[in-house]
């Protein structure tokens, strides 16, 4: 089955959204996914078209997401379209509360800055998203989030000693 993914790339340029979107799109294409990269939020204006995608990935930090666009995204997700947050997505649309509910959280801060060494520990190895993954080390920024307590946590981060 060919999946269709919509990647929305934009917002704060410091996260290099267009470069990140190209890297993500290449990985999705390697897994037989048809990918559309858009540099505006205009695809969120067409609810019926949006619902034809299997996956929507906002690679978007900062910005504004109006009520109608948020509602179109909510309706697509409620009808089965997946929503995958990518770096910066939890800081994407701070004034769109419904978007934060869909995503399951909102960015608050980067404890320790952007060069923290930590280990990503997989907590649910039986889940399709994490199946086959092992714990791994990263040196990057950690996200401190306000999260929905009903989230299904698949991995956690632990600072390296």
C-alpha positions as CSV (number, residue, x, y, z in Angstrom):
1,X,0.0,0.0,0.0
2,X,1.3,3.4,-0.9
3,X,0.9,5.9,1.9
4,X,0.5,9.6,1.4
5,X,2.3,12.0,3.7
6,X,2.0,15.8,3.9
7,X,5.0,17.5,5.3
8,X,4.5,21.2,6.3
9,X,7.8,23.0,6.4
10,X,8.2,26.5,7.8
11,X,8.2,28.8,10.7
12,X,11.4,29.7,12.5
13,X,14.4,29.3,10.2
14,X,16.8,28.4,13.0
15,X,15.5,24.9,13.0
16,X,16.1,24.6,9.2
17,X,12.6,23.3,8.5
18,X,13.1,22.9,4.7
19,X,16.3,21.0,5.1
20,X,14.7,18.8,7.8
21,X,11.6,18.3,5.6
22,X,13.8,17.0,2.8
23,X,15.6,14.6,5.1
24,X,12.3,13.3,6.5
25,X,10.7,13.1,3.0
26,X,13.6,10.9,1.8
27,X,13.2,8.5,4.7
28,X,9.4,8.3,4.0
29,X,10.0,7.7,0.3
30,X,12.4,4.9,1.2
31,X,9.4,3.3,3.0
32,X,7.1,3.6,-0.1
33,X,5.4,6.8,0.9
34,X,4.3,9.5,-1.5
35,X,5.3,12.7,0.1
36,X,4.2,16.3,-0.6
37,X,6.3,19.0,1.1
38,X,4.5,22.3,1.4
39,X,6.1,25.6,2.6
40,X,2.8,27.2,3.6
41,X,-0.1,26.1,5.7
42,X,-2.5,26.5,2.8
43,X,-3.1,22.7,2.6
44,X,-4.9,22.9,5.9
45,X,-7.6,25.1,4.2
46,X,-8.9,22.1,2.3
47,X,-10.4,19.6,4.9
48,X,-11.5,16.9,2.4
49,X,-8.1,16.9,0.6
50,X,-6.3,16.9,4.0
51,X,-8.3,13.8,5.0
52,X,-6.9,11.9,2.0
53,X,-3.4,11.9,3.6
54,X,-2.4,9.0,5.8
55,X,0.0,11.3,7.7
56,X,0.6,15.0,8.4
57,X,4.0,16.1,9.7
58,X,4.4,19.7,10.8
59,X,8.1,20.6,10.6
60,X,7.1,24.1,11.9
61,X,8.3,26.1,14.9
62,X,6.4,29.2,15.9
63,X,3.7,30.6,13.6
64,X,0.0,30.9,13.8
65,X,-2.7,28.4,13.1
66,X,-6.1,29.8,12.7
67,X,-9.3,28.2,14.0
68,X,-10.5,26.8,10.6
69,X,-7.1,25.2,9.8
70,X,-6.9,23.7,13.3
71,X,-10.4,22.3,12.9
72,X,-9.6,20.8,9.5
73,X,-6.6,19.1,11.0
74,X,-8.6,17.9,13.9
75,X,-11.2,16.4,11.6
76,X,-8.6,14.7,9.5
77,X,-7.0,13.2,12.5
78,X,-10.3,12.1,14.0
79,X,-11.0,10.3,10.7
80,X,-7.7,8.4,10.8
81,X,-5.0,10.7,9.4
82,X,-1.9,10.3,11.5
83,X,-0.2,13.4,13.0
84,X,3.6,13.1,13.7
85,X,5.4,15.8,15.6
86,X,8.9,16.7,14.3
87,X,11.5,18.9,15.9
88,X,9.9,22.1,16.9
89,X,6.3,20.9,16.4
90,X,5.4,21.2,20.1
91,X,6.5,24.9,19.8
92,X,4.6,25.3,16.5
93,X,1.4,27.1,17.2
94,X,1.3,28.3,20.8
95,X,-2.1,30.0,20.5
96,X,-3.9,27.0,18.9
97,X,-5.0,25.1,21.9
98,X,-6.8,22.4,19.9
99,X,-3.5,21.8,18.0
100,X,-1.7,21.3,21.3
101,X,-4.4,18.7,22.3
102,X,-3.9,16.9,19.1
103,X,-0.2,16.8,19.5
104,X,-0.4,15.9,23.2
105,X,1.8,18.7,24.6
106,X,3.3,22.1,24.3
107,X,7.0,23.2,24.5
108,X,8.0,25.0,27.6
109,X,11.9,25.1,27.7
110,X,15.2,23.5,26.9
111,X,16.7,22.4,30.2
112,X,20.4,22.7,30.0
113,X,20.5,24.4,26.6
114,X,21.1,22.7,23.2
115,X,24.1,20.5,23.9
116,X,23.0,18.1,26.6
117,X,24.2,14.5,26.5
118,X,21.4,12.0,27.3
119,X,20.2,8.5,26.6
120,X,16.9,7.8,25.0
121,X,15.4,4.8,26.7
122,X,12.7,2.9,25.0
123,X,9.9,2.1,27.5
124,X,7.5,0.3,25.2
125,X,9.4,-2.1,22.9
126,X,6.2,-3.9,21.9
127,X,4.7,-0.8,20.2
128,X,4.8,-0.7,16.3
129,X,6.6,2.7,16.5
130,X,9.4,1.5,18.7
131,X,9.6,-2.2,17.7
132,X,13.2,-3.1,16.9
133,X,14.6,0.1,18.4
134,X,17.3,-0.1,21.1
135,X,18.2,2.7,23.6
136,X,20.6,5.3,22.1
137,X,22.7,8.2,23.1
138,X,22.2,11.8,21.8
139,X,23.8,15.1,22.3
140,X,21.2,17.7,21.5
141,X,18.5,19.8,23.2
142,X,15.9,18.2,25.4
143,X,12.3,19.5,25.3
144,X,10.5,20.2,28.5
145,X,6.8,20.0,27.7
146,X,3.4,20.5,29.3
147,X,1.9,17.1,28.3
148,X,-1.5,15.4,28.4
149,X,-1.2,12.8,31.2
150,X,-3.1,10.3,29.1
151,X,-0.3,10.2,26.5
152,X,1.1,6.8,25.7
153,X,4.8,7.2,26.5
154,X,7.0,5.1,24.3
155,X,10.4,6.5,25.3
156,X,12.0,8.8,27.9
157,X,15.3,10.7,28.2
158,X,17.8,10.3,30.9
159,X,20.8,12.7,31.3
160,X,24.1,11.0,31.1
161,X,26.0,11.1,34.4
